[in-house]
């Protein structure tokens, strides 16, 4: 399976800060925001990643991440001229996916919790159909919402409903089988002129092949799409790292623990990052 990071299109919620710097390049505590969705793909065992962003921001991502070779991965890049909806990522990324399955994650979504890696690998191993996630929120009106029957089966999906039928929001993380590019290409624009990810998910729901994994209590999903949530996310990462000593979304550590790079390569990556606490953490891992 290959992965796609959609890292653009919603930065206006951070205006005017977004005029100065790409939102996903901005740090969440001690690392660029894009490290968080990238680490999620890596925890799922995904080594080939396509990054989709705006004409202005894409060169910054390329400069930051390069080819991915340093992590034992492969990165490709493509421009999305206009934010025409999340499902368009599979149209733009069709050549990259080469007719295979794909995972899409939004560039401003962060996940953290025990058992997350196992959950991701189960989703990535899906042979047919789609796997999305459900997260209980107090007010789900700003999200896609999934409704369940008494046996826990999904019976409806709605995009930003005024009167939600459940409290389960659908986070920006989606796994699809090899039919996803054809399904995405066949979508019609919604009333707001976008190719909606909810409409794509509804196709799988109608086929009876949509699976939903529910995040339990205590699991963290942070959507860093505005200034308040960006600050909240930074404080969350600071608390975890300073309390436990383990770094959140350290992509170099994940690459090493996945066996994609050696301990010597890990040390080299740490030494290249200068005299920072993040660099020292990586160097200490390699000793």
C-alpha positions in Angstrom: 0.0 0.0 0.0 1.1 3.6 -0.8 0.2 6.7 1.1 -0.9 10.2 0.2 -0.6 13.3 2.4 -2.9 16.1 1.4 -1.1 19.1 2.8 -2.9 22.2 1.6 -6.1 23.9 1.0 -7.2 24.8 4.5 -4.4 27.1 5.6 -6.7 30.1 5.5 -8.1 29.2 8.9 -4.7 30.4 10.2 -4.8 33.7 8.3 -2.7 35.9 8.4 -0.1 33.5 9.8 -0.6 31.2 6.8 0.4 34.1 4.5 3.9 34.0 6.0 4.5 30.3 6.1 2.9 27.0 5.1 0.7 25.6 7.8 2.2 22.1 7.6 5.8 23.5 7.8 4.9 25.4 11.0 6.1 23.6 14.1 3.9 21.7 16.5 6.1 22.0 19.5 9.5 20.8 18.3 8.9 19.5 14.7 7.1 20.5 11.5 3.4 19.7 11.5 3.8 17.4 8.5 5.9 15.0 10.6 2.8 13.9 12.4 0.7 12.6 9.4 3.9 11.3 7.9 4.7 9.3 11.0 1.1 7.8 10.9 1.8 6.4 7.5 5.1 5.1 8.6 3.5 3.3 11.6 1.2 1.6 9.1 4.2 0.2 7.3 3.9 2.6 4.3 7.2 3.5 2.7 6.0 5.2 -0.5 4.3 8.6 0.0 2.9 11.2 -2.3 2.7 14.8 -0.9 0.0 17.0 -2.5 0.1 20.7 -1.8 -0.2 24.1 -3.3 2.2 25.6 -5.9 3.6 27.9 -3.2 4.0 25.3 -0.5 5.2 22.2 -2.4 8.8 23.4 -2.9 9.1 23.9 0.9 8.0 20.3 1.5 10.4 19.0 -1.1 13.2 21.0 0.5 12.3 19.7 4.0 11.8 16.0 3.2 13.7 15.4 -0.1 13.4 12.0 -1.8 12.8 10.1 1.4 15.9 8.0 0.8 17.4 9.1 4.1 14.5 7.3 5.9 14.5 4.3 3.6 11.4 5.6 1.9 10.3 7.2 -1.4 8.6 10.6 -1.6 6.9 12.1 -4.6 5.3 15.5 -4.9 2.4 16.9 -7.0 0.6 20.3 -7.1 -3.0 20.8 -6.3 -3.8 24.1 -8.0 -7.1 24.6 -6.2 -8.6 22.9 -3.1 -11.4 21.0 -4.9 -12.1 18.4 -2.1 -10.3 15.6 -0.4 -11.3 12.9 -2.8 -9.5 14.7 -5.6 -6.3 13.5 -4.0 -6.9 10.1 -5.6 -7.4 11.6 -9.0 -4.2 13.6 -8.8 -2.4 10.6 -7.3 -3.7 7.9 -9.7 -0.4 7.6 -11.5 1.4 7.3 -8.2 -0.9 4.6 -6.9 -0.5 2.6 -10.1 -3.8 0.9 -9.7 -3.1 -0.3 -6.2 -4.6 0.4 -2.8 -4.0 3.8 -1.0 -4.2 5.5 2.3 -5.0 9.2 2.5 -4.2 11.4 5.6 -4.7 15.1 5.9 -1.6 17.2 6.6 -3.0 18.8 9.7 -4.3 15.7 11.5 -2.4 14.2 14.5 -3.1 10.8 16.3 -1.7 9.4 19.5 -2.7 6.5 21.6 -1.8 2.9 22.7 -2.4 0.3 20.1 -2.5 2.8 17.2 0.2 1.0 15.2 -1.7 -2.3 15.4 -4.9 -0.6 14.3 -3.1 1.0 11.4 -1.6 -2.3 10.2 -5.0 -4.0 10.3 -6.4 -1.2 8.2 -3.5 -1.3 5.7 -3.9 -5.1 5.3 -7.5 -4.8 4.1 -7.7 -6.7 0.7 -11.0 -5.2 -0.4 -13.2 -2.3 0.6 -12.4 0.7 2.7 -11.5 1.4 6.3 -12.2 4.7 8.0 -12.2 5.6 11.7 -14.7 7.0 14.2 -13.9 9.3 17.0 -16.4 10.4 19.7 -16.7 14.2 19.9 -18.9 16.5 21.9 -20.1 18.5 18.9 -19.7 16.6 15.6 -21.4 19.2 13.3 -18.1 20.4 11.8 -17.1 16.9 10.7 -18.2 14.0 8.6 -20.4 11.9 10.9 -21.0 8.1 10.9 -24.2 6.6 12.2 -24.4 3.0 13.6 -27.1 0.5 14.1 -27.6 -1.5 17.3 -25.1 -4.1 16.2 -22.4 -1.5 15.5 -22.7 -1.5 11.7 -22.4 1.8 9.8 -25.8 2.7 8.3 -25.2 6.3 7.2 -22.5 9.0 6.5 -23.2 12.7 6.5 -20.9 15.6 5.8 -21.1 18.4 8.4 -24.7 17.8 9.3 -26.7 20.4 11.2 -28.4 17.6 13.2 -25.9 14.8 13.6 -27.2 11.3 14.0 -24.3 10.3 16.2 -21.3 11.7 18.1 -18.8 9.8 16.0 -16.8 12.1 13.7 -14.7 10.7 10.9 -11.0 11.9 11.2 -8.9 12.7 8.2 -7.4 9.2 7.8 -8.7 6.7 5.2 -7.6 3.4 3.8 -8.9 2.1 0.4 -8.6 -0.8 -1.9 -7.4 -0.8 -5.5 -10.7 0.4 -6.8 -10.4 3.8 -5.2 -9.0 5.8 -8.1 -11.8 4.7 -10.4 -14.4 5.5 -7.8 -12.9 8.9 -7.1 -12.7 9.7 -10.8 -16.4 9.0 -11.2 -17.5 11.3 -8.4 -19.6 14.4 -9.2 -18.9 17.7 -7.4 -21.1 18.3 -4.3 -23.4 21.3 -3.9 -20.4 23.3 -2.6 -18.4 22.4 -5.7 -16.0 19.9 -4.1 -15.3 16.2 -4.6 -16.3 15.0 -1.1 -14.5 12.2 0.7 -17.8 11.4 2.3 -19.3 10.7 -1.1 -16.4 8.4 -1.8 -17.0 6.6 1.5 -20.7 6.3 0.7 -19.9 4.2 -2.4 -18.1 1.7 -0.2 -21.0 1.8 2.3 -23.5 1.0 -0.5 -21.3 -1.9 -1.6 -21.3 -3.2 1.9 -17.5 -3.0 2.1 -17.0 -0.1 4.4 -15.3 -0.9 7.7 -15.0 1.5 10.6 -12.4 1.3 13.5 -13.4 3.2 16.6 -10.9 5.1 18.7 -11.5 4.5 22.4 -11.6 6.9 25.3 -8.2 8.4 26.0 -7.1 8.3 22.4 -6.0 11.6 21.0 -7.0 13.0 17.7 -6.0 16.6 17.1 -7.0 18.6 14.0 -4.6 21.5 14.0 -6.6 23.6 11.5 -6.9 26.8 13.6 -4.7 28.8 16.0 -6.3 27.4 19.2 -6.0 23.8 18.1 -2.4 24.4 17.0 -1.5 25.6 20.5 -3.4 22.8 22.1 -1.5 20.2 20.0 1.9 21.8 20.9 1.0 21.6 24.6 -0.1 18.0 24.2 3.2 17.0 22.6 5.2 18.9 25.1 3.4 17.2 28.0 3.9 13.6 26.6 7.6 14.1 25.7 8.6 15.8 28.9 6.7 13.4 31.1 7.6 10.1 29.4 10.9 11.0 27.6 9.6 9.4 24.4 9.3 11.6 21.4 6.0 11.8 19.5 6.2 11.4 15.7 10.0 11.2 15.5 10.2 10.0 11.9 13.8 9.1 12.2 13.1 6.8 15.1 10.2 5.2 13.4 12.3 4.5 10.3 14.9 2.8 12.4 12.5 0.8 14.5 10.8 -0.3 11.2 14.2 -1.6 10.0 14.3 0.8 7.1 17.6 2.4 8.2 20.5 1.2 10.3 21.6 2.5 13.7 24.6 4.2 12.0 22.3 5.9 9.6 20.1 7.0 12.5 23.1 8.6 14.2 24.0 10.4 11.0 20.5 11.9 10.7 20.7 13.1 14.3 24.1 14.7 13.8 22.8 16.6 10.8 20.1 18.3 12.9 22.5 20.4 15.0 22.5 21.1 18.7 18.9 20.6 19.5 17.0 18.4 22.0 15.4 16.6 19.1 18.8 15.8 17.5 20.2 14.6 20.9 17.2 12.3 21.3 18.0 10.6 18.0 21.7 10.4 18.7 21.0 8.8 22.1 18.8 6.2 20.4 21.8 5.2 18.2 24.2 4.7 21.1 
